[in-house]
Amino acid sequence: MRLLLCVHVLLCCLSMAQPFCPSQCTCVFHGRTDGTGTRSVLCNDPDMSDIPVNVPVDTVKLRIEKTMVRRIPTEAFYYLVELQYLWITYNSITSVDTGSFYNLKVLHELRLDGNMISMFPWESLKEMPMLRTLDLHNNRITSIPTDAIPYLLNITYLDLSSNKLTTLPSDLMDIWPPFNGAPVSTNTTQKVVLGLQDNPWFCDCKISKMIEISKMVNTPVVFMDLFLTCSGPENLAGVIFQRAELDNCVKPSVMTSATKITSPLGSNVLLRCDATGLPTPILYWAKSDGSPVNNTVQESPGEGVRWSIMSLHEILYKDAGDYRCKAKNVARCCEATISLSIAGTMSTTIPSTEACRNWTNQPRNDF
C-alpha cells in the first residue's frame, strides 16, 4: 500500500512539473543534454476558433495554422514573455487588435501570411523591439500609412507580396540605403529583404524609388522577385520595373544664392535658394544645430520650379552657423548649405560647399 501511495505521489508531482498543453494543440519540449531546452507549440485543429489562452509560459515558438480563428484579441500573448517565433498562418484572421502583441519583448519573427487582413495595426510593432521578420504575404492590405514608417526601422525581412497595394509612402524607402544617406557597401552582409511582388502597382513618381532600386546592381535592399510589374497607368501596364520609364518625374536640384555670407552684427540678412524638379519640390530650411527656423517664404512661379527666402533680422552671434535648404518631392530629396558668419568674429561653423548628395551637378533626366 505504501509503495502504491509513493507511486501515486510521484506521478502527481511529474504531472505538476509538466506545463499543461491546450487540448487542440501539440506541445514539444526540445531538451538539451545539460537539462535545458526550448518548448514549441503547434495548434492546427481545423475546429479551433479562438486563440488558445493556456499555452505554456515557457513557449519559445508558437504556431497557429489552418484553423477557424478570425481575430487576434488584445493582449492575446502577454504572458508568453519568452516567445521568439509567432506564426499565425493560413487561418481566417480578419481583425488584429492594436494591443494584440503586448509584452512580446523578445519576439524575433511574426508571420501572419495567408489570412484576410485588410488593415494591420502598425503601431503594435513598438511592443516588439526585437522584431526583425514581418510576413504579411497573401492578405488583403490595400495601403501602408506614412505613420507606419517609424515602426519599420528595425525590420530586415518584410513580405508584403500578394496583397492589394497600388503604392507605398514615398518616404518608406528613405529608411534604407541608398536613400537614408548611409554609405552603401557592396561587401555588407546585412541586407533588407522586401517582398513586393504580386501587387497591382501603379507606376508613378510615388514609387519611383522602388523602381530605381530595381535597376541597381548592388544595393543593401534586395527584392525577393526582381521582376516586379506595373499594373498602371495604361501605358505601363505589364511593364517590369527594370524597364519602366516614368514621365514627369525628375529628381530635385537645389541651388543657393551663395555658399558663404559674412554680415555685421545687428544687420538684416536674406538667404535664398532655388529648386527644380518634377513634381515641383517643397523647400524646407533647417539650422545645423537643430534650432528652429522662422521667417521663411516660398513661391512656385511655374511647374517644376520653386524658390524660398529666409529673412534674419538684426542678427546676433547665436545666428551664425550653417543653414540648410532642403528640396523634396516624391522622387528624392536634395539639399544645399549656406554658412553665415558675423563680421569681426571667428566663425565656429565648418565651411561647406553646396551639398546635394551627388545629384545637384548631375543632368536632370527623367526616370
RODO-2510 file (C-alpha; in nm, 4 decimals, decimal comma):
residues 367
     n   res          X          Y          Z
     1     m     0,0000     0,0000     0,0000
     2     r     0,2835     0,2375     0,0901
     3     l     0,4522     0,1613    -0,2435
     4     l     0,1341     0,2427    -0,4379
     5     l     0,0962     0,5645    -0,2446
     6     c     0,4545     0,6662    -0,3295
     7     v     0,3982     0,5913    -0,6967
     8     h     0,0782     0,7992    -0,6952
     9     v     0,2548     1,0939    -0,5329
    10     l     0,5408     1,0684    -0,7839
    11     l     0,3018     1,0694    -1,0797
    12     c     0,1192     1,3692    -0,9374
    13     c     0,4464     1,5576    -0,8981
    14     l     0,5502     1,4748    -1,2524
    15     s     0,2174     1,5935    -1,3895
    16     m     0,2537     1,9188    -1,1998
    17     a     0,6074     1,9664    -1,3308
    18     q     0,4969     1,9428    -1,6931
    19     p     0,3126     2,2532    -1,8205
    20     f    -0,0426     2,1975    -1,9315
    21     c    -0,0894     2,1801    -2,3093
    22     p    -0,4101     2,3086    -2,4752
    23     s    -0,6330     2,0229    -2,5869
    24     q    -0,6304     2,1385    -2,9512
    25     c    -0,2532     2,1805    -2,9649
    26     t     0,0643     1,9756    -2,9560
    27     c     0,3435     2,0771    -2,7199
    28     v     0,7001     1,9609    -2,7708
    29     f     0,9949     2,0195    -2,5403
    30     h     1,3294     2,0183    -2,7192
    31     g     1,5696     1,9221    -2,4423
    32     r     1,9461     1,9509    -2,4368
    33     t     2,2000     1,7300    -2,2640
    34     d     2,2552     1,9965    -1,9983
    35     g     1,8919     1,9753    -1,8937
    36     t     1,7865     2,2988    -2,0606
    37     g     1,5753     2,3294    -2,3723
    38     t     1,3025     2,5138    -2,5580
    39     r     0,9311     2,4493    -2,5990
    40     s     0,7326     2,4779    -2,9213
    41     v     0,3555     2,4573    -2,9570
    42     l     0,1575     2,3732    -3,2706
    43     c    -0,2177     2,4400    -3,2861
    44     n    -0,3689     2,3209    -3,6144
    45     d    -0,7091     2,1838    -3,5183
    46     p    -0,9448     2,2944    -3,8003
    47     d    -1,2231     2,3399    -3,5425
    48     m    -1,0247     2,5882    -3,3313
    49     s    -1,1981     2,9275    -3,3391
    50     d    -1,0116     3,1257    -3,0715
    51     i    -0,6508     3,1960    -2,9840
    52     p    -0,5624     2,9498    -2,7023
    53     v    -0,5160     3,1163    -2,3642
    54     n    -0,3381     2,8358    -2,1783
    55     v    -0,0213     2,7949    -2,3829
    56     p     0,2777     2,7012    -2,1605
    57     v     0,4515     3,0164    -2,0425
    58     d     0,7968     2,8907    -2,1431
    59     t     0,6969     2,8561    -2,5090
    60     v     0,9559     2,9915    -2,7495
    61     k     0,7782     2,9089    -3,0764
    62     l     0,4007     2,9140    -3,1262
    63     r     0,2316     2,8126    -3,4498
    64     i    -0,1427     2,8522    -3,5065
    65     e    -0,2135     2,7212    -3,8536
    66     k    -0,5129     2,6283    -4,0687
    67     t    -0,7775     2,6968    -3,8052
    68     m    -1,1013     2,8942    -3,7971
    69     v    -0,9545     3,1729    -3,5815
    70     r    -1,0811     3,5070    -3,7121
    71     r    -0,9470     3,7594    -3,4620
    72     i    -0,6354     3,8247    -3,2566
    73     p    -0,7620     3,9982    -2,9411
    74     t    -0,5831     4,2481    -2,7194
    75     e    -0,3019     4,1021    -2,5063
    76     a    -0,3542     3,7574    -2,6580
    77     f     0,0043     3,6555    -2,5761
    78     y     0,1024     3,8899    -2,2933
    79     y     0,2095     3,6015    -2,0639
    80     l     0,4408     3,4439    -2,3250
    81     v     0,7412     3,6560    -2,2304
    82     e     0,9913     3,4077    -2,3806
    83     l     0,8197     3,3858    -2,7196
    84     q     1,0582     3,4403    -3,0113
    85     y     0,8625     3,2996    -3,3069
    86     l     0,4920     3,3554    -3,3630
    87     w     0,3310     3,2067    -3,6729
    88     i    -0,0429     3,2605    -3,7214
    89     t    -0,0635     3,1451    -4,0800
    90     y    -0,3386     3,0357    -4,3187
    91     n    -0,6246     3,0888    -4,0809
    92     s    -0,9250     3,3195    -4,1242
    93     i    -0,7851     3,6275    -3,9480
    94     t    -0,9619     3,9475    -4,0474
    95     s    -0,9044     4,1560    -3,7336
    96     v    -0,5834     4,2288    -3,5414
    97     d    -0,6210     4,4490    -3,2342
    98     t    -0,3711     4,7266    -3,1669
    99     g    -0,2684     4,5618    -2,8388
   100     s    -0,2553     4,2071    -2,9761
   101     f     0,1206     4,1727    -2,9335
   102     y     0,1590     4,3455    -2,5998
   103     n     0,4589     4,2333    -2,3930
   104     l     0,6332     4,0317    -2,6668
   105     k     0,9658     4,1980    -2,5915
   106     v     1,1893     3,9239    -2,7353
   107     l     0,9807     3,8262    -3,0372
   108     h     1,2051     3,7968    -3,3407
   109     e     0,9674     3,6693    -3,6081
   110     l     0,5986     3,7404    -3,6742
   111     r     0,4256     3,5625    -3,9628
   112     l     0,0621     3,6335    -4,0485
   113     d     0,0634     3,5173    -4,4097
   114     g    -0,2354     3,3507    -4,5692
   115     n    -0,5093     3,5361    -4,3817
   116     m    -0,7666     3,8009    -4,4746
   117     i    -0,6158     4,1057    -4,3039
   118     s    -0,7001     4,4346    -4,4731
   119     m    -0,5722     4,6697    -4,2009
   120     f    -0,2660     4,5901    -3,9903
   121     p    -0,2044     4,7846    -3,6637
   122     w     0,1454     4,9085    -3,7455
   123     e     0,1790     5,0885    -3,4132
   124     s     0,1676     4,7475    -3,2433
   125     l     0,5226     4,6877    -3,3706
   126     k     0,6566     4,9137    -3,0964
   127     e     0,5662     4,6364    -2,8494
   128     m     0,8178     4,4091    -3,0269
   129     p     1,1544     4,5920    -3,0233
   130     m     1,3469     4,2780    -3,1242
   131     l     1,1275     4,2008    -3,4252
   132     r     1,3219     4,1563    -3,7485
   133     t     1,0900     3,9438    -3,9652
   134     l     0,7369     4,0558    -4,0536
   135     d     0,5494     3,8377    -4,3011
   136     l     0,2129     3,9689    -4,4259
   137     h     0,2190     3,7773    -4,7527
   138     n    -0,1136     3,6818    -4,9119
   139     n    -0,3530     3,9103    -4,7282
   140     r    -0,5795     4,1973    -4,8382
   141     i    -0,3793     4,5020    -4,7363
   142     t    -0,4568     4,7996    -4,9599
   143     s    -0,2286     5,0678    -4,8175
   144     i     0,0503     5,1446    -4,5741
   145     p     0,0142     5,4800    -4,3961
   146     t     0,3060     5,7170    -4,3573
   147     d     0,2631     5,6789    -3,9792
   148     a     0,3807     5,3183    -4,0114
   149     i     0,7310     5,4108    -4,1295
   150     p     0,8959     5,4682    -3,7856
   151     y     0,7831     5,1239    -3,6709
   152     l     0,9589     4,9515    -3,9622
   153     l     1,3094     5,0846    -3,8962
   154     n     1,4393     4,7599    -3,7439
   155     i     1,2690     4,5198    -3,9849
   156     t     1,5136     4,3385    -4,2127
   157     y     1,2658     4,0972    -4,3748
   158     l     0,9336     4,2473    -4,4829
   159     d     0,6991     4,0465    -4,7026
   160     l     0,4012     4,2387    -4,8437
   161     s     0,3635     4,0286    -5,1554
   162     s     0,0255     3,9086    -5,2831
   163     n    -0,1753     4,1909    -5,1307
   164     k    -0,3712     4,4749    -5,2926
   165     l    -0,1119     4,7515    -5,2750
   166     t    -0,1021     5,0031    -5,5583
   167     t     0,1519     5,2387    -5,4000
   168     l     0,3705     5,2944    -5,0942
   169     p     0,4529     5,6097    -4,8961
   170     s     0,7293     5,7854    -5,0873
   171     d     0,9251     5,8200    -4,7608
   172     l     0,9270     5,4470    -4,6868
   173     m     1,2380     5,3766    -4,8931
   174     d     1,4164     5,6616    -4,7129
   175     i     1,4736     5,4424    -4,4060
   176     w     1,7099     5,2167    -4,6031
   177     p     2,0219     5,2728    -4,8147
   178     p     2,0851     5,4278    -5,0559
   179     f     1,8142     5,6838    -4,9728
   180     n     1,8824     5,7255    -4,5997
   181     g     2,2219     5,8844    -4,6624
   182     a     2,4191     5,5910    -4,5192
   183     p     2,7183     5,4783    -4,7255
   184     v     2,6465     5,1817    -4,9497
   185     s     2,8991     4,8991    -4,9245
   186     t     2,8938     4,6107    -5,1703
   187     n     3,0533     4,3884    -4,9046
   188     t     2,7867     4,4351    -4,6398
   189     t     2,6308     4,1177    -4,5053
   190     q     2,3287     4,2950    -4,3615
   191     k     2,0563     4,3012    -4,6228
   192     v     1,6991     4,4237    -4,6133
   193     v     1,4761     4,1763    -4,7948
   194     l     1,1477     4,3084    -4,9358
   195     g     0,8660     4,1012    -5,0816
   196     l     0,6600     4,3335    -5,3018
   197     q     0,5605     4,1133    -5,5937
   198     d     0,2055     4,0272    -5,6970
   199     n     0,0565     4,3639    -5,6099
   200     p    -0,1269     4,5898    -5,8594
   201     w     0,1388     4,8639    -5,8602
   202     f     0,0520     5,1993    -6,0139
   203     c     0,3858     5,3153    -6,1520
   204     d     0,4188     5,6884    -6,0940
   205     c     0,6560     5,9138    -5,9022
   206     k     0,5336     5,7889    -5,5652
   207     i     0,7099     5,4560    -5,6167
   208     s     0,9989     5,5932    -5,8218
   209     k     1,2467     5,4894    -5,5515
   210     m     1,1253     5,1303    -5,5732
   211     i     1,1739     5,1417    -5,9476
   212     e     1,5189     5,2938    -5,9032
   213     i     1,6267     5,0190    -5,6617
   214     s     1,5097     4,7516    -5,9065
   215     k     1,7565     4,8912    -6,1595
   216     m     2,0536     4,8956    -5,9206
   217     v     2,3194     4,6269    -5,9410
   218     n     2,4492     4,6479    -5,5832
   219     t     2,2234     4,7639    -5,3023
   220     p     2,1596     4,6589    -4,9410
   221     v     1,7877     4,6380    -5,0279
   222     v     1,7004     4,3123    -5,2047
   223     f     1,3690     4,2345    -5,3719
   224     m     1,2500     3,8737    -5,3440
   225     d     1,1267     3,8965    -5,7009
   226     l     1,3303     4,1138    -5,9357
   227     f     1,0548     4,1178    -6,1969
   228     l     0,8072     4,3484    -6,0264
   229     t     0,5454     4,4582    -6,2773
   230     c     0,3385     4,7722    -6,3256
   231     s    -0,0396     4,7370    -6,3420
   232     g    -0,0951     5,1026    -6,4312
   233     p    -0,1114     5,3564    -6,5799
   234     e    -0,2278     5,2170    -6,9102
   235     n     0,0945     5,2965    -7,0974
   236     l     0,2989     5,0976    -6,8411
   237     a     0,0606     4,8081    -6,7726
   238     g     0,2568     4,4847    -6,7885
   239     v     0,5970     4,6569    -6,7973
   240     i     0,8518     4,5324    -6,5445
   241     f     1,0079     4,7876    -6,3094
   242     q     1,3533     4,7450    -6,4602
   243     r     1,2237     4,8766    -6,7939
   244     a     0,9734     5,1329    -6,6677
   245     e     1,0412     5,4952    -6,7632
   246     l     0,8343     5,7431    -6,5658
   247     d     0,7061     6,0579    -6,7325
   248     n     0,7204     6,3921    -6,5492
   249     c     0,9335     6,2537    -6,2677
   250     v     1,2606     6,4426    -6,2108
   251     k     1,4854     6,4345    -5,9051
   252     p     1,5181     6,7722    -5,7292
   253     s     1,8120     7,0025    -5,7864
   254     v     1,8752     7,2901    -5,5474
   255     m     2,0968     7,5991    -5,5682
   256     t     2,1662     7,8746    -5,3151
   257     s     2,2455     8,2397    -5,3874
   258     a     2,5753     8,1958    -5,2011
   259     t     2,7583     7,9299    -5,0030
   260     k     2,9172     8,1732    -4,7521
   261     i     2,7872     8,5033    -4,6190
   262     t     2,9533     8,7381    -4,3705
   263     s     2,7427     9,0221    -4,2236
   264     p     2,7904     9,2777    -3,9429
   265     l     2,6336     9,2257    -3,6042
   266     g     2,2776     9,3665    -3,5962
   267     s     2,2290     9,3701    -3,9729
   268     n     1,9487     9,2072    -4,1696
   269     v     2,0270     8,9078    -4,3889
   270     l     1,8293     8,7349    -4,6638
   271     l     1,9111     8,3741    -4,7575
   272     r     1,7700     8,2389    -5,0826
   273     c     1,7606     7,9034    -5,2547
   274     d     1,6024     7,7868    -5,5790
   275     a     1,4957     7,4343    -5,6717
   276     t     1,3767     7,2487    -5,9776
   277     g     1,2195     6,9050    -6,0138
   278     l     0,9013     6,7224    -6,1021
   279     p     0,6681     6,7122    -5,9221
   280     t     0,7502     7,0649    -5,8046
   281     p     0,9661     7,0323    -5,4900
   282     i     0,8758     7,1702    -5,1497
   283     l     1,1515     7,3663    -4,9755
   284     y     1,2459     7,3407    -4,6075
   285     w     1,5008     7,5399    -4,4057
   286     a     1,6906     7,3922    -4,1119
   287     k     1,9816     7,5086    -3,8960
   288     s     2,2656     7,2638    -3,8406
   289     d     2,2328     7,2809    -3,4600
   290     g     1,8652     7,1870    -3,4767
   291     s     1,7319     7,5233    -3,3605
   292     p     1,4029     7,6349    -3,5188
   293     v     1,3991     7,8440    -3,8362
   294     n     1,1267     8,1043    -3,8895
   295     n     1,0515     8,3925    -4,1248
   296     t     1,0565     8,1958    -4,4467
   297     v     0,8516     8,2386    -4,7614
   298     q     0,8405     8,0319    -5,0784
   299     e     0,6741     8,0570    -5,4144
   300     s     0,6407     7,8488    -5,7275
   301     p     0,6390     8,0712    -6,0392
   302     g     0,5745     7,7685    -6,2602
   303     e     0,5572     7,3921    -6,2723
   304     g     0,8827     7,2296    -6,1653
   305     v     1,0317     7,5493    -6,0154
   306     r     1,0235     7,6856    -5,6610
   307     w     1,2229     7,9424    -5,4646
   308     s     1,2386     8,0258    -5,0952
   309     i     1,3769     8,3164    -4,8930
   310     m     1,4595     8,3157    -4,5228
   311     s     1,4997     8,6515    -4,3502
   312     l     1,7131     8,7125    -4,0418
   313     h     1,6537     9,0463    -3,8651
   314     e     1,9177     9,2215    -3,6519
   315     i     2,1393     8,9159    -3,6394
   316     l     2,3163     8,8165    -3,3182
   317     y     2,6170     8,5949    -3,2590
   318     k     2,3863     8,2993    -3,1997
   319     d     2,2569     8,3335    -3,5567
   320     a     2,5933     8,2333    -3,7016
   321     g     2,6108     7,8829    -3,8386
   322     d     2,5108     7,6633    -4,1296
   323     y     2,1639     7,6870    -4,2796
   324     r     2,0444     7,4019    -4,4982
   325     c     1,7855     7,4441    -4,7703
   326     k     1,6215     7,1105    -4,8483
   327     a     1,4249     7,0424    -5,1638
   328     k     1,1980     6,7389    -5,1605
   329     n     0,9494     6,5718    -5,3903
   330     v     0,8287     6,2130    -5,4160
   331     a     1,1250     6,1315    -5,6391
   332     r     1,4027     6,2282    -5,3987
   333     c     1,5437     6,4817    -5,1525
   334     c     1,8322     6,7219    -5,2089
   335     e     1,9937     6,9999    -5,0077
   336     a     2,2397     7,2892    -5,0209
   337     t     2,4100     7,4775    -4,7375
   338     i     2,4735     7,8459    -4,6661
   339     s     2,7324     7,9274    -4,3979
   340     l     2,6624     8,2546    -4,2140
   341     s     2,9382     8,4334    -4,0193
   342     i     2,9238     8,7501    -3,8103
   343     a     3,1804     9,0109    -3,9176
   344     g     3,4586     9,0631    -3,6666
   345     t     3,4260     8,7206    -3,5049
   346     m     3,5735     8,3850    -3,5843
   347     s     3,3152     8,1519    -3,7304
   348     t     3,2627     7,8274    -3,5419
   349     t     3,0994     7,6665    -3,8404
   350     i     3,2683     7,4297    -4,0759
   351     p     3,2723     7,5850    -4,4240
   352     s     3,0797     7,3686    -4,6627
   353     t     3,0039     7,3799    -5,0288
   354     e     2,6749     7,3068    -5,1885
   355     a     2,5656     6,9591    -5,0799
   356     c     2,3134     6,7740    -5,2828
   357     r     2,4024     6,4122    -5,2207
   358     n     2,5791     6,3923    -5,5547
   359     w     2,2696     6,4899    -5,7520
   360     t     2,2891     6,8684    -5,7865
   361     n     2,5590     6,8636    -6,0538
   362     q     2,4095     6,5753    -6,2492
   363     p     2,1813     6,6252    -6,5518
   364     r     1,8141     6,6220    -6,4557
   365     n     1,6952     6,3318    -6,6675
   366     d     1,3579     6,1718    -6,6417
   367     f     1,3406     5,8256    -6,4882
***
